[in-house]
Amino acid sequence: MKKDKVLPVFFFSLTLFLVSFIFGYQLMNKKLNPKDISKIGIKEKDILEHPEKEILGEGNRISPNTFIEERIHYMACDHIITKTNLVEDNMVNMTKEEFTEYIQANYPNKKVISFSSSKVTLGTTKNHLCENHYIVGEKDGLIAIFKVGENGERILDNVLVDYPISLLMDIDQEKIMNGIVVDNEDELSEILENFIS
């Protein structure tokens, strides 16, 4: 007797499930028409004038936890340095379009490379050396070591007071007067050893 009641209930449930699944699938694939769009607050005119714009969801906005990654290409040494910071407060809740306009207005030398709610990547090109270099040069007639600043400027790091450049050969004096660019501390030590030994 129980089998007689269970079987029809099972088939009814299965049929209801399949009909619901098929109906839901068709509903999800159905394209929105302009009347449906106006119900959610988007004007048909906006879609027709800007068909390339996508409708952004909440996930495509900058959040307080979004990271800003800046890739800086230094043309003089061909290095690419990546710096990562948290987003500024005034950028929170910006869409890609709003953020791109903000960057163009406030940082015209930067370009938006990629955009997501977790990370925004910017690109910049600078025509000088990156900060990872040293320059062996001259300061007041003495051999000096300079670091490269953020804007490519030379920042005095050390002066070798016991080593005037006048003791060097003319060709070496000229090299130091022009500045010898080195890539790391090991190379710096090697070059200094050649001049002061």
N, C-alpha and C positions, 0 to 999 in steps of 0.2 A: 504494500500500500504506500509506503514512503517513497519507493522508487517512482511511482506514478506521479507524485507531486513534485519531486525533485527535478526530474527530466524537463518538464515544461518550464519551470522557473529558470533552469540553467540556460535553455535555449532562448527564453525571453531576455535574460540578462546579456547573453552573448550578442543577440541581435541588437539590443539597445546600445551596447558598447560599440559595435561596428558602425551603426548608423551615426552615433555621436562622433566617432573618430573620423568618418568620411566627411560629415558635415563640417567639423572643425578644420580639417585639412583644406577643404574647398574655401572656407571662409578666410583662412590665412593666406591663400594664394590669390585671393580676389584683390584687384587693384582698387585703390581709393579713387573715387571720382571727385570732381570739384565740390559737389554738394556735401560729401562726407568730410572733406578737408575743411570746409568753412565751419563745420560744427566743432572742430578742435582749435579754431582760432587762427588759421592760416588763410590768407586771402588768395583767391584764384589768380588775381592780377600779379601777385608776387611770384607765383610759380611760373606763370607764362613769361614774365619779364626776365626771370633768372632761373632758367631750367638747369643750369649747371650746379646750382646750390643744392646741397642735400639737406634734409631735415635732420638737425642735430638732436641727439638725445642727451640726457643729463650726463652720460658717460663721456661725452666729447667736450667737456669743459675743464678748465684748469681748476684743480682743487688745492687746498692748503698743503697737501702732501706731494704735489707735483714737483719733479726735479727739472731744473733748467740746465741742460748740458750745452756748453759752448765749445765748438771746435774752431780753433784758431789756426789758420794756415799762415806760417811765417815764410814769406817769399825769399828772403835773403839766405835762409838756411834750409828751406824746403821741409821744415818740421811741422807736424800737426800736434798741437797741445790741446788736450781736453780738460775743461774746468767744469765742475758740477756744483750748483748751488740750489737751495730751496727757492721756490717762487716768491716774488715780492707780493706783499699784501694787496696792492692795487691791481694785480693780475688775476686774482682769484675770481672764478666764475666766467672768465673770458672764453669765448668760442675761438676756433682757429681763425676765423675772419677778423674778429675783434682784436685778437692778439697780433695778427699780421699787420693790421693797420697801426696798432700801438707801436710795434717795433719799427715800422717804416717812418713814423712820425718822430720817434724819440731816439732811435739808433739806426740811422740810414745806412750805415756800413754793415749791418747785420742782416742775415737772411734766415727765414724759417725753413729748416730742412725737413723736420718731421714734427708731428703734433699728436699727442694722445693725452689722456687724463693722468697718466703716470709720469710721462717724460716728454719734454719739449726740447728739440735739438735745434740750436742756432749755428750758423756758419759765419765766420769772419775771416777776412784776409788782411794781413798787415805786411808792409813792405820792408820790415827790418828783421834783425835776428831775434830769436826767442830768448827767454830768460835762462835757458839752460847753458848758455855760453859764457866764457870768460874772454877778456881781451887783455893781452900783454901789451902795454903801452908805456907812455912816458908822462911823468909828472915832475915838474921843476928840475928837469935834467936827470932824474932817477928812473930806474925801471919800476913800473907800477902795474898792479893787477886791478882790472875793472870787471865788475859784473855788468850784465846787460839788464836794464830796467824794463818795466812793463811797456813803455813806449819806445823802446830801442835806445834809450839814452845810456851813456856810460856812467856807472856809479863806482866811485873809487872804493876799492876793497882793501888794498894793502900797498904800501910803498916800501921798496927794498932800499933802505937808506944807505946801505954799504955798497950799492952797486950803481954808480953813475953810468949813463949810456956813453959818455965820452971815452970810456975805456974799451968800448967795443969797436969792431971793424966798421967802416963806413956803411957797408951793405947791411949789417945787422942793425946799425943805428937807424937806417932808413926804414927797415921793416918794423922796428919798434915805434918809430914816429908815426907810421901809418896805422899801426895796431895789428897784432897777430891774433886772429880769432881761434880759440880752442873750444873743443866740444865738451870736455869733462875735466875733472881734477887730475886724473892720471896723465892726460895729455899736457895739462898745465905744468905739472911737476917735471915732465920730461923736457919741455921747452925751457923752463927756468933753469934746469940743470945745465942745459947746453949753453946758456948765456952767462951763468955765474960761476961755472967751473973753470 
